[in-house]
Amino acid sequence: MKKPIKQTLCMLLAVFMCLSMAACAGGTNNDGAGTSASPSAGESSAAPGEAKHVKNLIVGTSDQPATTSILSQTGSLGKFNYNSITYANLFYPDENNDMQPYFLKSYSISQDGKELEMTFPTTAVWHDGVPVTADDMVFTFQYMRDVMKSKALRNLSDIKVNGKDSITLVFSQPDAYFFVKNATLTVFVLPKHIWENVTDYAAYTGEDAAIGCGPYKLVKVDKDAGTMSFEAVPENAYLGELTVDSITLKSYSSQDSLLMALANGEIDVIYDYAAPISYTLLDVIANNKNIDSGESGYTGCNQVTFGMSKGPNTDHAFREAAVKSLDWKLLSQLSNGSYGEIPGSGILPSACPGYDASLWKMYQDTDEANKILDNAGYKDTDGDGFREMPDGTKFTYKVAAQYAQKKQELLNRIGEVLVSGLKNIGINAYFDQAALSSDEANKSMVTNNDYDMFIGYTTTGVATYRTAFWYFLNREVAGSGGMDWGNSYNNEELNKAYQSLMAAVNNDGYLKAVGDLQKLASKDLFGFAVSWEKCFFPYRTDKYQGFKNYPSIGVVHAETFYTITAK
């Protein structure tokens, strides 16, 4: 029998008060997972004729427990919440990357793109037992606009309350579609009675910061064991009946450990936001008939930005020679092994909506690259083995990479391949290590455009609406977000195309803008994708059925907890 919500809250608060402040080293067993009576994975029960519920789904991740605030995106809970766990996203992307209502019952966008009407349930409750009301809805959008400074709500001019279950957001610009697409992961209803007096939301760590109106409430955190435990809240079953009664989120120190835990049956599925299992580790599960590799197309990508504001990069001929000097077969294999695909010149991966298959694909031709540079005046006039600028000026060419803990080894290796290709056509290139000395040094380099080639990556969340092009644009156009990448190319034609994407009032307008951006990338070569990839989020198939493997995401997503049942 489920505990009353208020009783569970008391238990939650008591547990939070005694949480260890020690850093988590990553759990390797089930100690501390759930309450003392928590069921183990694989157990199920059902009345005659009903689907067998999953009593406890164990999800493995490589992120570690951190803050429990619903307004934090850090740590294991911050990333897991993208799937509507303790908070309920307004919308979620389905397997075709189309936006569907989640917390909302329905939504509609006006023809001019300036109004977004939303209806919402009147039966939802906060995890402290307080009902969710229209006041919470109005407060949420005001707070996100005025306190959190959400770019997607920058032009929100009015909020109309249409009744107890409906409101309309009114924008001064056609931003409604932009808001819906950007609300994929991190826009959800806030409890007014908790956040109305909190101005520094990022620093707030009160016990009630964990309270949301998601389908699951957080009931236990054990940082030493690396686990978080959740119980279903039937009142908040937004997509139908919840078939998973409880969840254990268990942290591991590496992908190797995750795969071993999956192979040993310690966990049921793997979830890591924007960090698929490396193809190099698939041998661990290759012969296990009870595990599906969870292969799908990947909308994110590793990519390179040219520093377009200075030096030889201002010359299209130089950029063309640079991309044609690269070993594209090696780059694709390095990124994704035999699954890797040599990318097209339009940057956007083939798994993304609006992909243009007509654009030419990257290829290596060192003879052609040398000829292009010779004709453009880049020659080795002093015989030292490296080309000078057309005016005879010597130059070095700095290749640098994003500071990224989980991907650093791969990004650095990509850098080495880029340098090797450039040197083969007489460019005095080097891979910069100084910018990897600290996160601050890396940020400073990017902000100041102190690079010639910069290697970074687009996550699946950014790819859902902003696309990989977000990273190539001037911040005045693209807007800030996360680490302030970009600023590399302030081109009027490119800016206009991206502004059209942000101003799209429907899917047709969005896809047209995506097509225009790809054509510009193919023509101007202001950057390029390193490879197009398949991604892997493995899961066990022996205990449960009904998993849906979403491209780029895997089997853990908003629908999972309504579709899987025990065998």
Secondary structure, DSSP 8 states (H G I E B T S, - for coil): ----HHHHHHHHHHHHHT---S------S-TT-S-TT---TT-----TTS---BS-EEEEESS------TT---HHHHHHGGGSSSS-BSEEE-TTS-EEESSSSEEEE-TTS-EEEEE--SS-B-TTS-B--HHHHHHHHHHHHHTS--GGGTTEEEEEEEETTEEEEEESSS-HHHHHHHTTTT-B---HHHHTT-S-TTT---GGGG---SSEEEEEEETTTTEEEEEE-GGG-TTS---B-EEEEEE-SSHHHHHHHHHTTS-SEE--TT----GGGGGGTTT-TTEE--EEE-S-EEEEEE-TTSGGGGSHHHHHHHHHTS-HHHHHHHHHGGG-B--BTT-S-TTSTT--TTS-B----HHHHHHHHHHTT---SSSSSS---TTS----EEEEE---TTTHHHHHHHHHHHHHHHHTTT--EEE--GGGS-HHHHHHHHHTT--SEEEEEE-HHHHHHT-GGGGGB-HHHH---SS----SB--HHHHHHHHHHHT-SSHHHHHHHHHHHHHHHHHH-SEEES-B-EEE--EE-SSEE----BTTTBS-STTHHHH-EE-
